[in-house]
Amino acid sequence: MTSSKAFAIVIMAAGKGTRLKSKRAKVLHAIAGKPLLAHVIAAAQKVVAAADIHVIIGHQADEVRRAVESSGVGFILQADQRGTGHAIMCAREQVQGYENILVLSGDVPLIRPETITRLRDFHLAEKAAMTILTAEPDDPSGYGRMVRAGGDRVKAIVEQKALSKSQQKIREINTGIYAFATKPLFANIDRLTTDNPHSEFYLTDMAALLVKKKSPVLALKAAEAGEVLGANTLAEMAQLDAFLRMRKCNELMDSGVSVYRPETCTIDPDVEIGADTIIEPFVQILGNTRVGSDCRIRSFSVISDSQIGDNVLVRPGCIIDQSKVGSGALLGPYSHLRPASEIGEGAHIGNFVETKKIRMGRGSKANHLTYLGDAEIGEGVNVGAGTITCNYDGVHKHLTIIEDGAFIGSDSTLVAPVRIGKGAYVAAGSSITQDVPEDALAFGRARQQTKEGWAKRRREKSK
């Protein structure tokens, strides 16, 4: 990382993005599980420290700040959005103490740290006043073209509508990503004018001002055009999302993870998965999830912000949110682990079992049609089908404790707060409202009565 006085990164994030036809600020639209702006910040943080990253906000400033403030970056308010040049004017106080700044767009989420570093290093090595990152997309229509004076030197940036017949053949475009030496930048920035159809101050115009002053303005072409182009429609957003998702799947497969039908899987960039794990089609793994080695995640499961140990089988249709699953556990099909569920090693959470805020010990099982909420469950416990921990009294939540080796019969209701002692049995169909001692048998149900012939007499009477 460069020293804080040598280099800073400024990210433009003040605009509305009106072409999206959305109420949300453009930089808040999400791809691959993160707002566009968060992707740009993540790339920038691999080049300079968060304290040397300054995000210029304006439209929906409070919402944008909240979305990314955990990253530790600084914020600069552009209260009136009067163009990119005006944005840098607003940042003057915060960044003029740096020797150089690099300007990124908050809506270019595919930008790579390697590209930022390459632009920075080229700019510093050449001692340029301004360095423009350029690209050659398949279709340059709509972009300003780079007119070179020879070699890396820039003669002019010509907008699409001003191109001469010969200049229309130029395919190299201005990406809107720049590096500046701050002294010549701020010595000339007040010379920018609003003599344009939108009456805005354009940072692009700095190139002409600096060329006129005979300050070195250089161009550096990006290795891949796709990474420096933004999205102006929701359809283009979807394309960027698909690109990042596929890139993530390819990274995982390169590291030994089997991803079947990767085009159907949704895996966020920060997800980590161990080698020899198999991800079946139509799986979603989101947020900061960590999945161990030798696991199998079967189709239609959704895992968010959770930790999955080694050798875990997640059967189809499971929902796992903000939970921890120990190695060797078996889940599903159609289990729902709600936040703060901790499932021990070798434990089973089966068909249509829902958990919330529980700790389940090693080797315990709840295989069928069960709700376990606000509970501490020991090791080697068997929870029968249809069991419910009644944790809510209408006002407060209460804790159920089931100690090691206990056996809970099917269709039992455990009315919290209640404790089932070590090795105790609860008979099927019981409603338990009092603690059960260790090694005891508890049952709470009405005595069965059988009336011979009653059903036959009722049918005959109704004829």
C-alpha positions, 0 to 999 in steps of 0.5 A: 500500500502507498503512503497516505500522503502519496496517493488517494482514491476518490469514488464518484457516487453522487449521481441519480442514474436516471436511465435505470428508471428506478427510485434507488440511487444507481450505486445502490443497485446490487449485483452478486450480492453487493451494491455496485459501490461496494464492489468498487470499494472492495477493489480500491481497498486492495490498493490503498487503505480505507482511510485513503478512499473518499466516496463522493455522495449526493443523491440519496446520500444517507442511504448510500452512506449507510450501505457502505460505511462499515468499509471504513471509507470517508465520505464527501457530500456533493449537495448539488450534483453539477457534474464530475468536475464539480464533484472534485471541486467539492473534494478539494479540501479532503484530497489536496494534501495528497500528491496524487489521486485516482478517480473511479466511478461507483457504478463500474463494479467489475474494476479489478485491483490489478487494473487500479494498481497498473494505472497508479504505477503507470501514472507515477512512473511517467510523472503525468499530470493526468492519466486516462484509463481507456478501453476498446469495446466492441461497440464504442458508440456513445463514448468519447474517443481518445485522440492520441498525439503519438505514443501514450500522449493524449491530444484530445478527448472528442465526444461522439457527436463532435467526431469528424469523419476520420475520427469516427474510425477511432475505437479507443474510448474514455472510461471516465477513470483517471489519475491526477497529480493534485497540484496541476489538477487544483491549479486548473480546476477552477478554469472548468466551465459549464459551457455544455448542453447540461450546464455541468462541470466535466472532469473530462475537460481537464485533459484539454486544459492540461494539454494547453498548459503543456502538462503531460496527459497520457492514456493507458489502455485497460487489458479488458474493456468489459471490466471498466464499463458500467451498466445503464439499464437493469438488463445490463445489470443482470448481465454484470451479475451473471458475469460475476457469478460465473467468474466466482464459480470458475474460481471455485472450480479452479480450487477443487470445488465441483459446481454442477451446472454453474450457470444455475447457481448463485454464489456471492463473491465472499463465499468460501468453499473447501476442496472436494465439496459438490454444489448441485444445480440451482443452489444459492450460497450467499453473503459471508458463508463458509462451507468446508471440504467434502460436503454436498449441497443439493439442489434448491438449498439457500445458505446465507451468512452461515458456517458449514463444517466438513463432510456435511450433507445438505439435502434438497430445499434447505434454508440455512440463515446465520447459523453454524453446522458442525462437521458430519451433520446431515440436514434436510430435505426441506429443513429451515435453520433460522438465525443463531442455530448451532448444529453439532457434529454428526447431528441430524436435522431432517424433513420439515424441521425448523430451528431458531436460536438453538444449540444442538449437541453432537449426534442428536437427531430431530428427523421429522416435522419439528419446531425447536426454538430457544433451546439448548439440546445436549448430545445424543438426544432423540427428538421425535416427530411433531415435537414443539418447544413452546418458547413464546408466551405472547410477551416473552421468549423462554428457554427449553433445556434437553440434557444429554441422552434424553428421548422426546417422544413424538408429538410432544409439546415442551412448554418453556421454561422447562428442563428435561433431565439427562437420560429422561424419557418423555412419552409420545403425545405429552404436554410437558409443563414441569421439569423432568428429573434425570432418568425419569419417565414423564407423560402428560396426556388424558387417559384413553377411553374406548367405547365399543360399538359407538361409531356403528351406533352413530352411523345407524342413528344418522341414517 
